[in-house]
């Protein structure tokens, strides 16, 4: 039986109960919120494994909740499936661009919803395993789980943003990333990351990496890459 914790943010109580009943029957732990504000607060404190988020909510709507959750490093990796009565493509596209993982249009089949949830949770588990595995890139060893970086066998202390930046580039050696792609990925909590501040972060990171700093290459007019 599944043991994942699901947060359901939905203001229609009959839909809330339908979803809760079917998820509980499958073994999921369920927490419920009726408003966007409460859903946002609960997501930050309860740390659910997945959020079912209605877009049409009183007060803070679902898109704003999604925006806030994906902007917060503590909740940015929590999968979100949007629930919408709207058939409007613009809402779906906006939600997906904000970082939602999937969507369901009401009315929906509970069986189909659970199948979609399982697919998203499987992707999350695989991504988490890949991201938590130690990564060796030339003379640099990155331990995501321990948030530790060794350069030529010696520990180098990096800020949250510097660590995220290095890990992001080193996972894909040779790939060129724009500053905006880097901003979208790392969303630093110890530094207000913007296009311009990416350059500042790279300068600081290179200094801390010493001679290995040269592995982070500037691609003029584009962005940065980790040298293959």
Residue pairs with C-beta under 8 A, 6 or more apart in sequence:
1 26
1 27
2 26
2 27
2 28
2 118
3 27
3 28
3 29
4 28
4 29
4 49
4 50
4 121
5 28
5 29
5 30
5 31
5 46
5 47
5 48
5 49
5 50
6 23
6 28
6 29
6 30
6 31
6 48
6 49
6 50
6 51
6 52
6 117
7 30
7 31
7 32
7 33
7 39
7 42
7 43
7 46
7 48
7 50
7 51
7 52
8 16
8 19
8 20
8 23
8 30
8 31
8 32
8 33
8 51
8 52
9 33
9 34
9 35
9 36
9 38
9 39
9 42
9 51
9 52
9 53
9 54
9 57
9 62
9 65
10 16
10 19
10 32
10 33
10 34
10 52
10 54
10 83
11 34
11 35
11 54
11 56
11 57
11 58
12 54
13 34
15 54
15 83
15 106
16 32
16 34
18 110
19 30
19 52
19 110
19 113
20 30
20 32
22 110
22 111
22 113
22 114
23 30
23 114
24 30
26 114
31 42
31 46
31 48
33 39
33 42
35 57
35 58
35 59
35 60
36 57
36 58
36 59
36 60
36 61
36 62
36 64
36 65
37 59
37 60
39 51
39 53
39 57
39 65
40 60
40 65
40 68
40 69
42 48
43 51
43 65
43 69
43 75
43 78
44 72
44 74
44 75
47 78
48 78
49 78
49 79
49 121
49 124
50 78
50 79
50 80
50 81
50 117
50 120
50 121
50 124
51 69
51 78
51 79
51 80
51 81
52 81
52 83
52 113
52 117
53 62
53 65
53 66
53 80
53 81
53 82
53 83
53 100
54 62
54 82
54 83
54 84
55 61
55 62
55 63
55 82
55 83
55 84
55 86
55 91
55 95
56 62
56 84
56 85
56 86
57 65
62 82
62 83
62 84
62 95
63 91
63 94
63 95
63 98
66 80
66 82
66 95
66 98
66 99
66 100
67 98
69 75
69 76
69 78
69 80
69 99
70 76
70 80
70 98
70 99
71 187
73 160
73 187
73 188
73 189
76 99
76 187
77 124
77 128
79 101
79 120
79 121
79 123
79 124
80 95
80 99
80 100
80 101
81 100
81 101
81 102
81 103
81 104
81 113
81 116
81 117
81 120
82 92
82 95
82 100
82 102
82 103
82 104
83 103
83 104
83 106
83 108
84 91
84 92
84 95
84 103
84 104
84 105
84 106
85 105
85 106
86 105
87 105
92 103
95 103
96 103
101 120
101 123
102 116
102 119
102 120
104 112
104 113
104 116
131 144
131 167
131 171
132 144
132 145
133 144
134 141
134 142
134 143
134 144
135 141
135 142
135 144
135 167
135 170
135 171
136 142
137 170
137 173
137 215
137 226
138 212
138 215
138 227
139 151
139 152
139 212
140 149
140 150
140 151
140 166
140 170
140 209
140 212
140 215
141 149
141 150
142 148
142 149
142 163
142 166
142 167
142 170
143 149
143 150
144 167
147 163
148 155
149 155
149 156
149 158
149 163
149 166
150 156
151 209
151 210
151 212
152 212
156 208
156 209
157 208
158 166
158 205
158 208
159 188
159 190
159 191
159 204
160 188
160 189
160 190
161 186
161 188
161 189
161 190
161 191
161 193
161 201
162 201
162 204
162 205
162 208
164 185
164 186
164 188
165 182
165 186
165 198
165 201
165 202
165 205
166 205
166 209
166 216
168 177
168 182
168 185
168 186
169 177
169 182
169 216
169 224
169 225
169 226
170 226
172 226
173 225
173 226
173 227
173 228
174 225
174 226
174 227
174 228
175 225
175 226
176 219
176 222
176 223
176 224
176 225
177 185
177 223
177 224
177 225
178 222
178 223
179 195
179 198
179 199
179 223
179 224
180 195
181 223
182 193
182 198
182 223
182 224
183 193
183 194
183 195
183 198
186 193
187 193
188 201
191 197
191 201
193 201
198 223
198 224
202 216
202 218
202 224
205 213
205 216
206 213
206 214
206 216
207 213
209 215
209 216
214 227
215 226
215 227
216 224
216 225
216 226
216 227
217 224
217 225
217 226
217 227
218 224
219 225
